[in-house]
């Protein structure tokens, strides 16, 4: 299908109030076929395509290189394939002031907070280089578990995707595309909030870096994973390729490791996601491993299938 007349590519990298009513009406006028009647059920899974990750600074607080171009290709893929996309699910990274990966959680012996992008190791915590200002026992256990199970160290991030900010919202042009799809297919999108548990990081959409069983969302979201598996084709796009997208795909491939038929449904939209600088090589190596397991890497210009 062609791009709708209201769509302006030059606005993809801008913050504005999306015309959701107009987008819905345009979709309903352009193509009316209920998604519930699809014989081949296609899921588009969008990972953290939010203003803070996509828009250039200072509008975006953690912009990923090339993310605006990724978003434009994703949006245009939706418009061109609206008649074949059954369902759209979009995750929303969402944070509050005191979280274990923010400077608010830690101080040194002088009372100073760690600067953004500081790495805090288990050894640092054991030696008192960095001291948790709340829940010290859990915090010490967390950094140990993160290194033992996750094979990584705690990164302190600047405030981003904060509840109540424009940075947390989906990119406006993408919100219009989702509403256009809703109008065209009589389809309700799914929005998945992640990252609100103070005690753990949440790169993957479906599980935290370290499980926190005290919270109802502190484990693996098997219900959503089973919903994903019910589709015939599963397309994935989002930001950042090296972090939340890769972590999500790791969760998916672990969960379905003994179900190759599910992995074979995965379609990774290669030109609709980019890495944070410095992580490109490791990310590419892992994606090659995933492809060897059966995940297909495709481009937004390829036909659905």
C-alpha angles and dihedrals in degrees: 000000000000127000114269118254094242093058114105114187092200089063095058091091095048138088113233138139104276117229096232095165091053093045092051093049092047091052093048091050095046101048132001116188119128112240088220088074095056113127091197107045113210124190124199109201112195116195120207097323090168134145095253092057099039112033119079118254134304090030091046117049096200105020117185115220112259092007094131090057090046090052093049091053090047094050093048090047088056093051094046094047102033091120091060102038109096101183140005123208120185129187123216118205104216129185142184130204102268113050131141093249095051128087088243091073098056143048137171128232090278092054093251120145121231115258118242113278092029112144115224115198130195087248090055090055094044090052094045095245086131122023125198112236090207135028097004095180093055091042093055091047091047097057090045092051091045091057095041100044105018096037091223141095129240115273119203109222131197115249109284139158089017117181109261097024131111088235091069093056125095115260106280095232089051092050088055091051091051091050090048088055090049091054095045097045103027085238131152113218122223120232118198118198114205137170103045097115105102095207102061145032118251111201094145116067092224106040142020123247090248117023116246106194093182088076123064090229095043096101139051115312096227093163092063092042090055089049089052091051091054091071124089094223128020118199119194130198135152149092142336102016091193096049126020096016094048093043090051092050090048089055092048095049093046093051094047096036091122093043106070091170089066093046089051089062093061117108114187110203097220097189094047098066136051138192131242109255113273096027099074099102098047090046092051092050091053092047090053088054090051091050089052087055091056107273111134122223112213140166130239089247093059119099116254112266 
